Amino acid sequence: MHRYPIWKIKHPGAYESIRDVYLSNRNLTSNQIDNSTDHLHDPYLMHDMERGVSRIETAIRSGEQITVFGDYDADGVTSTALLLDFLDTVSATAKPLLPDRYRDGYGMKASTVEKA
């Protein structure tokens, strides 16, 4: 029989969101969280970003399937899930492609892309 951890919430029922529970359990307030995006890097400074955005917009408009190539590590899986969630929000047809660590190795390879 598998035992699951017992969640200890300081004030059950007193929260509006899981974020509030998380902050309260760590003795933080939402005022201590910086929600500003001013410090973020401008993604359009990346090489060919406009070209990439244009291609994705074209694929969405024409109903093409978009394959999101991710990585099997924690940030790769998380970023793939976030991008798929966004694409679903804008009614895009999308699927993930995560390589197998042992069979495919690390990084994007032609053999892995051909599977798409």
C-alpha positions as CSV (number, residue, x, y, z in Angstrom):
1,M,0.0,0.0,0.0
2,H,1.4,3.4,-1.0
3,R,1.3,6.1,1.6
4,Y,0.9,9.7,0.5
5,P,2.3,12.7,2.4
6,I,-0.1,14.6,4.6
7,W,-0.4,18.2,3.6
8,K,-0.4,20.6,6.5
9,I,-2.2,23.8,5.6
10,K,-2.0,26.4,8.4
11,H,-5.5,27.9,8.0
12,P,-7.6,25.5,5.8
13,G,-10.4,27.3,3.9
14,A,-8.9,30.8,4.4
15,Y,-7.2,31.0,0.9
16,E,-8.4,32.0,-2.5
17,S,-5.6,30.1,-4.4
18,I,-2.9,27.5,-4.1
19,R,-0.5,30.4,-4.4
20,D,-1.9,31.9,-1.2
21,V,-1.4,28.6,0.6
22,Y,2.2,28.3,-0.7
23,L,3.1,31.8,0.5
24,S,1.4,31.5,3.9
25,N,3.1,28.2,4.6
26,R,6.4,30.0,4.0
27,N,5.4,33.1,6.1
28,L,5.4,35.2,3.0
29,T,2.9,37.7,1.6
30,S,2.0,38.6,-2.0
31,N,3.6,42.0,-1.4
32,Q,7.0,40.3,-1.0
33,I,6.7,38.8,-4.5
34,D,8.0,40.9,-7.4
35,N,5.4,40.5,-10.2
36,S,7.1,43.1,-12.4
37,T,8.4,42.0,-15.8
38,D,10.8,45.0,-16.1
39,H,13.8,42.9,-15.4
40,L,13.1,40.3,-18.1
41,H,15.2,40.0,-21.2
42,D,13.5,41.3,-24.4
43,P,12.9,38.1,-26.4
44,Y,13.0,40.0,-29.6
45,L,16.7,40.6,-29.1
46,M,17.2,36.9,-29.9
47,H,18.3,36.1,-33.4
48,D,15.4,35.6,-35.9
49,M,12.7,35.9,-33.2
50,E,10.4,37.9,-35.5
51,R,10.8,35.2,-38.1
52,G,9.9,32.5,-35.6
53,V,6.9,34.3,-34.3
54,S,5.7,34.9,-37.8
55,R,6.0,31.2,-38.6
56,I,4.0,30.2,-35.6
57,E,1.3,32.7,-36.4
58,T,1.1,31.3,-39.9
59,A,0.8,27.8,-38.6
60,I,-2.0,28.7,-36.2
61,R,-3.9,30.6,-38.9
62,S,-3.7,27.7,-41.4
63,G,-4.4,25.0,-38.8
64,E,-1.0,23.3,-39.1
65,Q,0.1,21.0,-36.4
66,I,2.9,22.5,-34.3
67,T,5.4,20.2,-32.6
68,V,7.1,21.6,-29.5
69,F,10.5,20.0,-29.1
70,G,11.4,20.0,-25.4
71,D,14.0,18.4,-23.2
72,Y,13.7,15.7,-20.6
73,D,15.1,17.7,-17.7
74,A,12.9,19.6,-15.3
75,D,13.1,23.0,-17.0
76,G,12.6,21.4,-20.4
77,V,9.5,19.6,-19.4
78,T,8.1,22.6,-17.6
79,S,8.8,25.0,-20.5
80,T,7.3,22.5,-23.0
81,A,4.1,22.2,-20.8
82,L,3.9,26.0,-20.6
83,L,4.2,26.5,-24.3
84,L,1.7,23.8,-25.1
85,D,-0.7,25.4,-22.6
86,F,-0.3,28.7,-24.3
87,L,-0.8,27.2,-27.8
88,D,-4.0,25.5,-26.5
89,T,-5.2,28.9,-25.3
90,V,-4.8,30.3,-28.8
91,S,-6.5,27.3,-30.3
92,A,-3.4,26.0,-32.0
93,T,-3.0,22.3,-32.8
94,A,0.2,21.2,-31.0
95,K,1.9,18.2,-29.6
96,P,5.1,17.7,-27.5
97,L,8.2,15.9,-28.6
98,L,10.5,15.0,-25.7
99,P,13.5,12.9,-26.6
100,D,14.4,9.7,-24.7
101,R,17.4,10.4,-22.5
102,Y,19.0,7.0,-23.3
103,R,17.9,6.3,-26.8
104,D,18.1,9.8,-28.3
105,G,20.8,11.5,-26.1
106,Y,20.9,15.2,-25.3
107,G,19.9,18.0,-27.7
108,M,18.0,18.3,-30.9
109,K,19.1,15.7,-33.5
110,A,17.8,15.2,-37.0
111,S,16.8,11.6,-36.2
112,T,14.6,12.8,-33.3
113,V,13.0,15.6,-35.5
114,E,12.2,13.1,-38.2
115,K,10.0,11.2,-35.7
116,A,7.7,14.2,-35.6
